[in-house]
Amino acid sequence: MKKFIDIVFLISLFVFFLVVNSQADENPCFKCHVKDDFEKEYVHAPLKKGLCTDCHNPHVARYKSLLQKKEKDFCYSCHQDKAEKFSQGVVHQPVIEGKCLICHTPHASKLKGLIGGETIAESCFNCHKLLPKQYPFEHKPFSDGQCIKCHSPHQSSNLQLLTNQPDIMCVTCHPKNELKVKHKNYAGEVKLCLTCHHPHGSDRKFLIRKILHQPYSNGCQECHDSDKQGAKNCIRCHISIEKKMSSLHNHLSINKGNSCVACHSPHAGDDKYLLLNNRQENICKKCHLITFDNAKERIYKHVDSGICTNCHDVHGSNEPAMLKGDGIDICVKCHKTQGQFSHPVGQKVRDIRNDQKMTCVTCHYPHGTDYKYELKLSGVKDLCVQCHRSY
């Protein structure tokens, strides 16, 4: 009888340990969080190991979702090799802001790289809402939703986060010998593809952009057979621009310097100005990237800093920085009350440092600063004592 009781006790003890061990192996998080939501094709390594508390505090935390650190700090604690690289060149805005979870899901995804959403394109369109999602004629990478075939999602050496220069990218799928056959009357090597073709899609066959330059629609001879070159060729038709180009501060030079085709397509475009890009700032960045880079991480920025033509005359002006008015007139168009009362400004008020007239931009730098109201220095003291030294 005693032996029987001992056997029953040992069996009971064994079952007890099995139950305890099974409960220990079960992640307590899944008592509330549905486990199936975390079991997809690609699972984040810490989650796969059941290490939820490596990222989350189960009781209380300073950050949303009970995270123990900011999301960027968490990501770079493992992906240390990315931190330096993602701070160089052209950087995607979510990366600049450290908002990794805009594109990535931290737990599990059906997509490689833990991309959120059902497709890569869906993830991109969450932010790029103004981009058309469909065209009558579409580029195959676009129709397949393969945005990252042409764009780098984090950082690139090229504008618009392109993986390479446009013409180099095009020939990876469209060999040069095929391009030559399809462009029979093209003089020389086929290049500058995006001056005619839209890389996503178009209403026209062959992805030709929707608005054609009139000489291009009539044939090539009017421009290419001209004895005038560069800007002089364009001015033959665009006479009103010549005066702008001869301004004291000009963007384009009639005889040398930038060519009109640095900003405009000579063949076709998506707006009446035949700009090479739908977003003005991307055109300006080609030459003024340092200005944009210096501003991108500033705390205080002008609200429309991406629409350069609101303040600047892109062809030329007699005002510094090619402003559309002096450093007062251009500002009071929007900041109307500041034109009625403010720090004394104008021709009779001189900056003691350089004897230039005081304007809004004497103290403010609208592209971006680390001081409130886009002041160039702290408005508490540092900025004021530049001129008011005796106070």
C-alpha positions as CSV (number, residue, x, y, z in Angstrom):
1,M,0.0,0.0,0.0
2,K,2.8,2.4,0.9
3,K,4.5,1.6,-2.5
4,F,1.2,2.4,-4.3
5,I,1.0,5.8,-2.4
6,D,4.6,6.6,-3.3
7,I,3.9,5.9,-7.0
8,V,0.8,8.1,-7.0
9,F,2.8,10.9,-5.3
10,L,5.6,10.7,-7.9
11,I,3.1,10.7,-10.8
12,S,1.3,13.7,-9.2
13,L,4.6,15.5,-8.7
14,F,5.6,14.9,-12.3
15,V,2.2,16.2,-13.6
16,F,2.6,19.3,-11.4
17,F,6.0,20.1,-12.9
18,L,4.7,19.6,-16.4
19,V,1.9,22.1,-15.8
20,V,4.2,24.6,-14.2
21,N,6.7,24.4,-17.0
22,S,4.1,24.7,-19.7
23,Q,2.8,27.8,-17.9
24,A,6.3,29.2,-17.7
25,D,6.8,28.7,-21.4
26,E,3.6,30.5,-22.3
27,N,4.3,34.2,-22.9
28,P,2.0,36.1,-20.5
29,C,1.6,38.9,-23.1
30,F,-0.6,36.6,-25.2
31,K,-3.2,36.4,-22.5
32,C,-4.4,39.7,-23.8
33,H,-2.7,40.1,-27.2
34,V,-3.9,37.7,-29.8
35,K,-1.0,35.5,-30.7
36,D,-2.0,35.0,-34.3
37,D,-1.4,38.7,-35.0
38,F,2.3,38.2,-34.2
39,E,2.8,35.0,-36.3
40,K,3.3,36.1,-39.9
41,E,5.9,35.2,-42.5
42,Y,8.5,37.6,-41.2
43,V,8.8,38.0,-37.4
44,H,11.0,40.5,-35.6
45,A,13.9,38.6,-33.9
46,P,13.2,39.8,-30.3
47,L,9.6,38.7,-30.7
48,K,10.6,35.4,-32.2
49,K,12.6,34.7,-29.0
50,G,9.7,35.9,-26.8
51,L,11.7,38.9,-25.5
52,C,8.8,41.4,-25.4
53,T,10.3,43.1,-22.3
54,D,13.4,43.9,-24.3
55,C,11.4,46.7,-25.8
56,H,8.3,47.1,-23.7
57,N,8.0,47.8,-19.9
58,P,5.1,45.7,-18.8
59,H,4.0,48.2,-16.1
60,V,4.7,51.8,-17.0
61,A,6.9,53.8,-19.5
62,R,7.5,57.3,-20.8
63,Y,6.7,56.4,-24.3
64,K,3.7,55.2,-26.2
65,S,3.0,51.5,-26.3
66,L,5.0,51.2,-23.1
67,L,8.3,51.5,-25.0
68,Q,11.3,51.9,-22.8
69,K,13.0,54.2,-25.3
70,K,12.2,56.4,-28.4
71,E,11.6,54.2,-31.4
72,K,14.7,55.5,-33.2
73,D,16.9,54.7,-30.3
74,F,15.5,51.2,-30.1
75,C,16.1,50.6,-33.8
76,Y,19.6,51.9,-33.8
77,S,20.6,49.9,-30.7
78,C,20.5,46.8,-32.9
79,H,20.9,48.3,-36.4
80,Q,24.0,50.3,-35.4
81,D,25.6,50.0,-38.8
82,K,22.7,52.1,-40.3
83,A,22.9,55.1,-38.0
84,E,25.8,56.8,-39.7
85,K,24.7,55.9,-43.2
86,F,21.2,57.1,-42.7
87,S,22.5,60.6,-41.8
88,Q,24.3,61.1,-45.2
89,G,23.2,62.3,-48.6
90,V,19.5,62.6,-49.4
91,V,17.5,61.1,-46.4
92,H,13.9,60.1,-46.4
93,Q,11.9,62.4,-44.1
94,P,10.6,59.7,-41.7
95,V,14.3,58.6,-41.2
96,I,15.3,62.2,-40.5
97,E,12.5,62.4,-37.9
98,G,13.4,59.0,-36.4
99,K,9.9,57.6,-37.2
100,C,10.9,54.1,-38.3
101,L,7.4,52.7,-37.5
102,I,5.8,54.8,-40.3
103,C,7.1,52.3,-42.7
104,H,8.0,49.3,-40.6
105,T,5.9,47.2,-38.2
106,P,7.9,46.2,-35.0
107,H,6.4,42.7,-34.6
108,A,5.5,40.7,-37.7
109,S,4.7,41.3,-41.4
110,K,3.9,39.4,-44.5
111,L,6.6,41.5,-46.3
112,K,10.3,41.2,-46.0
113,G,11.9,44.0,-44.0
114,L,8.8,44.1,-41.7
115,I,7.2,46.6,-44.1
116,G,3.7,47.5,-42.8
117,G,0.6,47.1,-45.0
118,E,-0.3,44.5,-47.6
119,T,2.1,45.8,-50.2
120,I,5.2,48.1,-50.4
121,A,3.2,50.5,-52.5
122,E,0.4,50.7,-49.9
123,S,3.0,51.6,-47.3
124,C,4.3,54.4,-49.6
125,F,0.9,55.8,-50.4
126,N,0.2,56.2,-46.7
127,C,2.3,59.4,-46.9
128,H,2.5,60.2,-50.6
129,K,-1.2,60.8,-50.8
130,L,-1.0,63.3,-53.7
131,L,0.6,60.8,-56.0
132,P,-1.8,59.3,-58.5
133,K,-2.3,55.6,-57.8
134,Q,-3.3,54.7,-61.4
135,Y,-2.6,55.9,-64.9
136,P,-4.0,54.8,-68.3
137,F,-0.5,53.8,-69.2
138,E,1.8,52.7,-66.4
139,H,5.5,51.9,-65.9
140,K,5.7,48.2,-65.0
141,P,7.6,48.7,-61.6
142,F,4.9,51.2,-60.7
143,S,1.9,49.0,-61.7
144,D,3.6,46.1,-59.8
145,G,3.9,48.3,-56.7
146,Q,7.6,47.9,-56.6
147,C,8.6,51.4,-55.5
148,I,11.9,50.3,-54.1
149,K,13.0,49.0,-57.5
150,C,13.8,52.7,-58.3
151,H,13.7,54.4,-55.0
152,S,15.8,53.8,-51.9
153,P,13.5,53.9,-48.8
154,H,16.1,55.3,-46.4
155,Q,18.9,57.2,-47.9
156,S,20.5,57.8,-51.3
157,S,23.2,59.8,-53.1
158,N,20.6,60.9,-55.6
159,L,17.6,63.3,-55.4
160,Q,14.2,61.7,-54.8
161,L,16.0,58.8,-53.2
162,L,16.7,57.3,-56.6
163,T,18.9,54.2,-56.5
164,N,21.1,55.7,-59.3
165,Q,21.1,58.5,-61.9
166,P,17.9,58.3,-64.0
167,D,19.6,57.5,-67.4
168,I,21.7,54.8,-65.8
169,M,18.6,53.3,-64.1
170,C,16.6,53.2,-67.4
171,V,19.2,51.2,-69.3
172,T,19.2,48.4,-66.7
173,C,15.8,47.4,-68.1
174,H,15.8,49.2,-71.5
175,P,19.1,48.3,-73.3
176,K,20.7,51.1,-75.3
177,N,20.5,49.2,-78.6
178,E,16.7,48.9,-78.1
179,L,16.4,52.5,-77.2
180,K,18.2,53.5,-80.4
181,V,15.8,51.5,-82.5
182,K,12.8,53.2,-80.8
183,H,14.2,56.7,-81.2
184,K,15.1,56.7,-84.9
185,N,15.5,60.4,-85.3
186,Y,17.3,61.0,-82.0
187,A,20.7,62.6,-82.6
188,G,23.5,60.8,-80.8
189,E,23.1,58.6,-77.8
190,V,19.6,58.4,-76.3
191,K,19.7,60.2,-72.9
192,L,17.7,62.5,-70.6
193,C,14.9,60.1,-70.6
194,L,12.8,62.0,-68.0
195,T,12.6,65.1,-70.2
196,C,10.0,63.1,-72.3
197,H,8.8,60.2,-70.2
198,H,7.1,60.1,-66.8
199,P,8.6,57.3,-64.6
200,H,5.3,56.3,-63.1
201,G,2.7,56.6,-65.8
202,S,0.9,58.9,-68.2
203,D,-2.2,59.5,-70.2
204,R,-0.1,59.0,-73.3
205,K,1.4,55.9,-74.8
206,F,5.0,55.3,-74.1
207,L,4.7,57.2,-70.9
208,I,5.1,60.6,-72.7
209,R,4.4,63.5,-70.3
210,K,1.0,65.1,-70.8
211,I,2.1,68.7,-72.0
212,L,4.3,69.0,-75.0
213,H,6.6,71.9,-75.7
214,Q,5.2,73.4,-78.9
215,P,8.5,73.1,-81.0
216,Y,8.8,69.5,-79.8
217,S,5.2,68.7,-80.9
218,N,6.0,70.2,-84.3
219,G,9.3,68.4,-84.7
220,C,12.9,68.9,-83.6
221,Q,14.3,71.3,-86.2
222,E,13.1,74.6,-84.7
223,C,15.4,74.3,-81.7
224,H,18.1,71.8,-82.8
225,D,18.8,73.5,-86.2
226,S,19.0,77.0,-84.6
227,D,22.4,78.8,-84.7
228,K,21.7,80.0,-81.2
229,Q,22.7,77.8,-78.2
230,G,21.7,77.5,-74.6
231,A,19.5,80.2,-73.1
232,K,19.7,82.3,-76.2
233,N,17.9,79.6,-78.1
234,C,15.0,79.7,-75.5
235,I,14.8,83.5,-75.4
236,R,13.9,83.7,-79.1
237,C,10.4,82.7,-78.0
238,H,10.4,83.5,-74.2
239,I,11.3,87.2,-74.7
240,S,9.9,88.3,-71.3
241,I,12.4,86.2,-69.4
242,E,15.4,88.1,-70.8
243,K,14.9,91.1,-68.5
244,K,14.7,88.8,-65.5
245,M,17.9,87.0,-66.5
246,S,19.7,90.3,-66.8
247,S,18.8,91.3,-63.2
248,L,21.5,92.1,-60.6
249,H,20.9,88.7,-59.0
250,N,20.0,86.2,-61.7
251,H,19.5,82.5,-61.7
252,L,20.3,82.0,-65.4
253,S,22.9,83.6,-67.5
254,I,22.4,84.4,-71.1
255,N,26.1,83.8,-72.0
256,K,27.2,81.3,-69.5
257,G,26.2,79.5,-66.3
258,N,23.0,77.5,-65.8
259,S,21.1,76.4,-68.8
260,C,17.3,76.7,-69.0
261,V,17.1,72.9,-69.3
262,A,18.6,72.6,-65.8
263,C,15.0,73.3,-64.5
264,H,12.8,72.9,-67.6
265,S,12.3,70.0,-70.0
266,P,12.8,71.1,-73.7
267,H,10.4,68.4,-74.8
268,A,7.5,67.6,-72.4
269,G,6.3,68.1,-68.9
270,D,3.5,67.7,-66.5
271,D,2.6,71.5,-66.2
272,K,2.7,74.5,-68.4
273,Y,6.2,75.5,-67.2
274,L,7.6,72.1,-68.3
275,L,9.4,71.7,-65.0
276,L,11.6,68.7,-64.6
277,N,9.9,67.7,-61.4
278,N,6.4,68.1,-60.0
279,R,7.8,69.4,-56.7
280,Q,9.6,72.7,-56.9
281,E,11.9,71.9,-54.0
282,N,13.3,68.9,-55.8
283,I,14.4,71.1,-58.7
284,C,16.0,73.6,-56.4
285,K,17.7,70.8,-54.4
286,K,19.8,69.9,-57.4
287,C,22.0,73.0,-56.8
288,H,20.9,74.2,-53.3
289,L,21.0,70.9,-51.4
290,I,23.2,72.3,-48.6
291,T,20.5,74.9,-47.9
292,F,17.8,72.2,-47.6
293,D,20.1,69.9,-45.6
294,N,20.9,72.7,-43.1
295,A,17.2,73.3,-42.6
296,K,15.8,69.8,-42.5
297,E,16.6,69.2,-38.8
298,R,15.9,72.7,-37.5
299,I,13.2,73.0,-34.9
300,Y,11.5,76.1,-36.4
301,K,11.0,76.3,-40.2
302,H,8.9,78.4,-42.5
303,V,5.7,76.6,-43.2
304,D,6.0,76.7,-47.0
305,S,9.7,76.3,-47.3
306,G,9.2,73.7,-50.0
307,I,7.5,76.2,-52.3
308,C,10.5,78.3,-53.2
309,T,8.6,80.5,-55.7
310,N,6.4,82.0,-53.0
311,C,9.3,84.2,-52.0
312,H,12.0,83.9,-54.7
313,D,11.8,84.9,-58.4
314,V,13.4,81.9,-60.0
315,H,14.8,83.7,-63.0
316,G,16.2,86.8,-61.5
317,S,15.7,89.8,-59.3
318,N,17.5,93.0,-58.2
319,E,17.0,92.0,-54.6
320,P,19.4,89.8,-52.7
321,A,18.6,86.1,-52.8
322,M,16.4,86.8,-55.8
323,L,13.5,87.8,-53.5
324,K,10.3,89.0,-55.2
325,G,10.5,92.1,-53.1
326,D,12.9,93.5,-50.5
327,G,13.3,91.7,-47.1
328,I,10.2,93.6,-45.9
329,D,7.8,93.7,-48.8
330,I,8.0,89.9,-49.4
331,C,7.3,89.1,-45.7
332,V,4.3,91.5,-45.1
333,K,2.4,89.9,-47.9
334,C,1.6,87.1,-45.4
335,H,2.6,88.7,-42.1
336,K,0.4,91.7,-42.5
337,T,0.4,92.9,-38.9
338,Q,4.2,93.0,-38.8
339,G,4.1,95.6,-41.5
340,Q,2.2,97.9,-39.2
341,F,4.2,97.5,-36.0
342,S,7.5,95.8,-35.4
343,H,11.1,96.6,-34.7
344,P,12.1,99.7,-36.8
345,V,13.0,98.7,-40.3
346,G,13.5,100.3,-43.6
347,Q,15.9,102.6,-45.5
348,K,16.5,105.0,-42.6
349,V,17.3,102.2,-40.1
350,R,20.8,100.8,-40.6
351,D,22.4,97.6,-39.3
352,I,25.4,98.9,-37.4
353,R,27.4,95.7,-38.4
354,N,27.3,96.3,-42.2
355,D,25.4,99.6,-42.8
356,Q,22.7,97.7,-44.7
357,K,19.1,98.7,-44.2
358,M,17.2,96.7,-41.5
359,T,14.7,94.3,-42.9
360,C,12.9,91.2,-41.6
361,V,15.7,88.9,-42.8
362,T,18.2,90.9,-40.8
363,C,17.0,89.0,-37.7
364,H,15.0,86.1,-39.2
365,Y,16.1,83.2,-41.4
366,P,12.9,81.7,-42.8
367,H,14.5,78.5,-44.1
368,G,14.9,77.3,-40.5
369,T,16.7,77.9,-37.2
370,D,16.7,76.5,-33.7
371,Y,15.1,79.6,-32.3
372,K,11.5,80.6,-32.1
373,Y,10.1,82.7,-34.9
374,E,13.0,81.6,-37.1
375,L,15.3,84.1,-35.3
376,K,19.0,83.8,-36.2
377,L,20.0,83.9,-32.5
378,S,18.1,83.7,-29.2
379,G,15.6,86.6,-28.9
380,V,16.1,86.7,-25.2
381,K,19.5,88.4,-25.4
382,D,22.0,87.1,-27.9
383,L,20.3,88.6,-31.0
384,C,19.6,92.0,-29.6
385,V,23.1,92.7,-28.2
386,Q,24.4,92.3,-31.7
387,C,23.3,95.9,-32.2
388,H,22.2,97.2,-28.8
389,R,25.6,96.7,-27.1
390,S,25.3,99.5,-24.6
391,Y,22.2,98.2,-23.0
